[in-house]
Amino acid sequence: MNPSNEIQNFSLRVNGIEKTLRAEPRVSLLDALRDHLGLHGTKKGCDQGACGACTVLVDGERINSCLALAIQYEGREIVTIEGLAKSGQPHPMQQAFIDHDGFQCGFCTPGQICSAVGMLSEFRNQMPSAVTNGSAAELTDAELRERMSGNLCRCGAYVGIREAILQVFSQANGAIKR
């Protein structure tokens, strides 16, 4: 057996709780969350980083967990859809998705919500996109579409998703240009 593939112990901090795993070092973060930690909110869609169903937040930044090795994230703060709610109350983005019917079948919804939370943080921190150079003061439709383009919805609930994101953004006193 190749020593680099031997089962190892490592820990992940997920949703504020330190968890110890015993797995091969090549296990993806997605599989670690679902199969080893029982957090099934994060979905396996394409398993190629193309659909965004597996999006989680690591130190506040969104990543496709299917493309990440779990062991790489030891010592980092991982937040899944299950960790967004606080004190039994849904995260504002979760509530906005409910308010605006930002889902149909719901399969992509956890990834959409985690991506939207991360995307708004990126926008507020003036990270550049293909639409702007990072200096945009307004979240235009083009900017929102570009920044969320890595998350696909087969049902086509994009109007509700857009409205949910804009609600959360405007509640934080952001400028919206339609």
N, C-alpha and C positions, 0 to 999 in steps of 0.2 A: 504494500500500500504506500502511496506517496505521502510522506510526512506532512506536506502542506495541506492535505485534505483530511487529516485526522480530526476527529471531533475535539473541540476545544470548549472551555468555559470562558464566557465573556459576559459583560453586563451592558445593558442599555437603560438609559433613563427615558421612560416613555410616559407621557402625560403626568409628569411630576413624580413618578415612582421608579425607583431603581429595580430593574428586573435582571436576574441572572439566567443566561441561556446556556445550553449545552448543544452545540451544533457545529457543523463543518464551517470553516472560515469562508467558504464560497457561497453560503446561503444568502439570498438577497434579503434586503431589509423588508420587502413586502412579505416574503415567505416567513421571515422571523416573526413579524407582527401577527400574521394570520395563523400560521401553523404551530408556532412555538409559544406565543403569548395569548392566543385566542381572541385577538382584536380583529373581528371580521368586517368592521366598517370600511376599512381600506380594501378596495376591490382590485382583483386581477382582471384586467381587460385584455389588452393586446400582449402584455408581457414583453414589450419592445420599446416602451417609452413614447409611443405615438398617440395614446388616447387620453392620458391624464387621470384615469380612474384610480390610480394608485397614489395620487399626490398626497404628501404629508408635509408638515413643517419641521425643519431641523434648524434650531437656533433662530426661529422666526422666518426662515427662507423656505420656499417651496421646492420640493424635489420630487422626481418620479422614483418611488421606492423600489420599483421593479428593476431599475438600472443600478441600484446601489447595493454594495455588500454591507450587510448588517454590522460586521465587525469594524468597519470604517467609522462607525458613528458612536463608538464607545466613548463615554464622557461628554456627549453632546445632548442637548434637550430635544427630544422628538415629541411632536404633538400630532396625534391622529384625530379623526373626527370625534372619537369618543372623549377626547381631552379638551375640546373647545368649550363645552358648557361649564359654567362655574356655579357652585352652590345650588345645583338643581335647576338653574335657569339656562335656557339655550343662549349660545353666543349670539350677538346681534345679527351676524350673517346667517346663522341657522334660522333665526326667527324671520328674517327678511325673505329667505327662500320659501318659508311657509306662507308668509303674507302675500307673496307674488306668484305662487304656484311655479316656483323655479325648478320643477321636476315633474316627470310623468312616471316612468317605471322606477326611478330612483337609483338605478345602478351607478350612474356617474355622479350622483349628488355629493357623496362624501369628498370625492376628489375635486369637484367643482367648488365646493364650499372652502376646503383647505386652500385651493389655488386662489380663490377670490380674496381670502384673508391675507395671504402672502402677497398677492398682486397689489392690493391697496397699500400695503406697507412699502413695497418697492416704489410705487408711484409717489407716495408721500416723501420718500427719501430721494426723490428725483433720479432714480435709476433710469437710464436711457432705454428706449424701445426702438423698434424699426420705424415707428411713426414719428417719434420726437427724439430730441437729443438729451432728454432728461430735464429740460428746463420748462416743460409744460406746466402751467398753473391750472389748467383745466383738464378734466377727464372727458375727452370727447368720445363719441361713439367709435370712431376709428381707433383711438387709443385703447379703449376698453376691449374692443374686438381683437386687436393685435396682442394685447397682454394676456388675454384668456384663450388665445388660439390653440394652445397645447392641450386644451380640455374639450373633448368631443361629447356631444349628446346625440345619441341615435334617435331619440324621440323628437328632437327639435324644440326643446323647451327654452331656447335661447332668449326669447322675449322676457320671460319670467326671470331667468338668470340675470339678464341685464338690469332689469328693474330692481331686483334684490340688491345687486351690487351698488347701483346708484343710490338706493335708499340708505344703505349703510354709509356710503361716502358722504352723502349730503347731511346725514345726522352728525357727522364729524366736522361739519362746517366746510366741506370741500366745495370747490367750484365745479359746476357741471355745465357743459355746453352741449346742447342737443342740436 
